[in-house]
Amino acid sequence: MAHDWKVKVRASETDGLGHVSNISYFIYIEEARIELFRELTTMMDMKEWPFILASASCDYIQQAYFDDILHISTTVTHVGNSSFSLHHEISCERGIIAKGNSVVVHFNFDTQKSELLPNQWKDILHQHDTTKT
């Protein structure tokens, strides 16, 4: 099952060429990822934030423009002991705009070390895992 999120492209997210700036895609992916985090826990206090982004990438397929409604579909591709991998597909009415991947680590900022993912989080992540049949 995919986790879906929508954003409307704002003028400030476009560049001098009239299309969405490449950095904006990472912001869209972050927004979708945070909404998935809300399903893991209602604890969204930055002082107790439990995640760190270990890796992020984005492949640009076609251009998006001001006022487009973008759909970000996020699926889990791997759940490990202390981290999980996500795949993000951004599309609009014209088709797929971009595809991205990210690796998120359950992290303790006090000890500066990764920690095991709680079992209840693993269960929720597995619900979004499209690699499982």
C-alpha positions as CSV (number, residue, x, y, z in Angstrom):
1,M,0.0,0.0,0.0
2,A,1.3,3.4,-0.9
3,H,1.1,6.5,1.2
4,D,-0.2,9.3,-0.9
5,W,0.3,13.1,-0.5
6,K,-0.6,16.1,-2.7
7,V,1.1,19.5,-3.1
8,K,0.3,22.4,-5.3
9,V,3.3,24.0,-6.9
10,R,3.8,27.6,-5.6
11,A,5.5,30.3,-7.7
12,S,8.4,30.5,-5.3
13,E,9.3,26.8,-6.1
14,T,9.9,27.6,-9.8
15,D,13.1,29.0,-11.3
16,G,14.0,31.4,-14.0
17,L,13.3,28.8,-16.7
18,G,9.6,28.6,-15.5
19,H,9.7,25.0,-14.2
20,V,10.0,23.6,-10.7
21,S,13.5,24.0,-9.3
22,N,15.3,20.8,-8.8
23,I,15.7,21.4,-5.0
24,S,11.9,21.7,-4.6
25,Y,11.5,18.0,-5.4
26,F,13.5,17.2,-2.2
27,I,11.1,19.4,-0.3
28,Y,8.1,17.7,-1.7
29,I,9.6,14.3,-0.9
30,E,10.4,15.5,2.6
31,E,6.8,16.6,3.1
32,A,5.4,13.2,2.0
33,R,7.9,11.4,4.2
34,I,6.9,13.4,7.3
35,E,3.3,12.6,6.6
36,L,4.2,8.9,6.6
37,F,6.1,9.5,9.9
38,R,2.8,10.8,11.4
39,E,1.4,7.3,11.0
40,L,4.4,5.9,12.9
41,T,3.9,8.2,15.9
42,T,2.0,11.3,16.9
43,M,5.3,12.5,18.5
44,M,6.3,15.3,16.1
45,D,8.3,17.4,18.6
46,M,11.6,18.4,17.1
47,K,13.2,18.1,20.5
48,E,12.5,14.4,20.5
49,W,12.7,13.7,16.7
50,P,13.7,10.0,16.2
51,F,14.9,10.0,12.6
52,I,17.9,11.1,10.5
53,L,18.0,11.0,6.7
54,A,21.0,8.9,5.6
55,S,20.5,9.1,1.9
56,A,18.3,10.9,-0.7
57,S,18.2,10.9,-4.4
58,C,15.9,12.1,-7.2
59,D,15.7,11.3,-10.9
60,Y,13.9,14.0,-13.0
61,I,11.6,12.5,-15.7
62,Q,9.8,15.6,-17.0
63,Q,9.2,19.2,-16.0
64,A,6.5,20.4,-13.5
65,Y,5.2,24.0,-13.5
66,F,3.6,26.6,-11.3
67,D,0.1,25.6,-10.2
68,D,0.5,21.9,-11.0
69,I,-1.0,19.5,-8.5
70,L,1.6,17.0,-7.7
71,H,0.9,13.6,-6.3
72,I,3.6,12.0,-4.2
73,S,3.2,8.2,-3.7
74,T,5.6,6.8,-1.1
75,T,6.2,3.1,-0.7
76,V,8.5,1.2,1.6
77,T,11.1,-0.9,-0.2
78,H,13.0,-2.2,2.8
79,V,12.7,-2.4,6.6
80,G,15.9,-3.2,8.5
81,N,16.7,-3.3,12.1
82,S,17.3,0.4,12.6
83,S,16.5,1.9,9.2
84,F,14.1,1.7,6.3
85,S,14.1,2.6,2.6
86,L,11.5,4.6,0.8
87,H,10.6,5.1,-2.9
88,H,8.8,8.2,-3.9
89,E,7.0,8.7,-7.2
90,I,5.9,12.3,-8.1
91,S,3.3,12.6,-10.8
92,C,0.7,15.0,-12.2
93,E,-1.9,14.8,-14.9
94,R,0.8,14.7,-17.6
95,G,2.4,11.6,-16.0
96,I,5.4,10.8,-13.9
97,I,7.5,13.9,-13.1
98,A,10.2,12.5,-10.9
99,K,11.2,9.4,-8.8
100,G,13.2,9.5,-5.6
101,N,14.7,7.2,-3.0
102,S,15.6,7.8,0.6
103,V,17.0,5.9,3.5
104,V,15.8,6.9,7.0
105,V,17.6,5.8,10.2
106,H,16.0,5.6,13.7
107,F,18.5,7.8,15.5
108,N,19.2,8.9,19.1
109,F,20.6,12.4,19.0
110,D,21.8,12.3,22.6
111,T,24.1,9.3,22.0
112,Q,24.6,10.1,18.3
113,K,23.9,6.4,17.4
114,S,21.3,4.5,15.5
115,E,18.7,2.5,17.5
116,L,16.5,-0.4,16.7
117,L,13.1,0.4,15.1
118,P,10.3,-0.3,17.5
119,N,8.2,-3.3,16.5
120,Q,5.0,-1.2,16.2
121,W,6.8,1.0,13.7
122,K,8.1,-2.0,11.7
123,D,4.5,-3.3,11.5
124,I,3.2,0.0,10.1
125,L,6.2,0.3,7.6
126,H,5.5,-3.3,6.4
127,Q,1.9,-2.2,5.6
128,H,3.4,0.3,3.0
129,D,6.0,-2.3,1.7
130,T,5.2,-3.0,-1.9
131,T,8.0,-5.6,-2.2
132,K,5.9,-8.0,0.1
133,T,3.3,-10.2,-1.6
